[in-house]
């Protein structure tokens, strides 16, 4: 018969108690099996006196085995519930970590978008100020639109991760693009048709 000292201590107290319960249940099961064989043999010999004694012992042994088996099953259920809760705790921590990270990304992207839009507005004003630098400023403004769009999309993705925004098309700022469409002179300078 295995003792608690003979059972290697698992990771949790529940695992250890389950190992103990399983070790305690095994000899009871073996005793029931042996008594069932003894009863069959006594009946095969028509030895009813021995069969009656074995039947009483078998009833007691089955009761002890059922109690040990119920203990094992209860501990298995408890261990399963414990593992499920531990997984849920791990998932909750990971969800919170991702949410915190998404909040940081959303805040940084929002500030970066504001900066990019401010710079974009300054660059568009500069386009109108000097013809010599118009093409360079237009190119830089279009690049800034792309960056602002990317920041806006990054912010939207982070807010979707938080569940604070729904999937939808995200349009970027298009101040320079619209200016080129509306201003024939600038469009002509930009396209080289001036």
HELIX and SHEET records of a PDB file:
HELIX    1   1 UNK A    4  UNK A    6  5                                   3    
HELIX    2   2 UNK A   13  UNK A   44  1                                  32    
HELIX    3   3 UNK A   48  UNK A  129  1                                  82    
HELIX    4   4 UNK A  134  UNK A  161  1                                  28    
HELIX    5   5 UNK A  175  UNK A  182  1                                   8    
HELIX    6   6 UNK A  184  UNK A  191  1                                   8    
END                                                                             
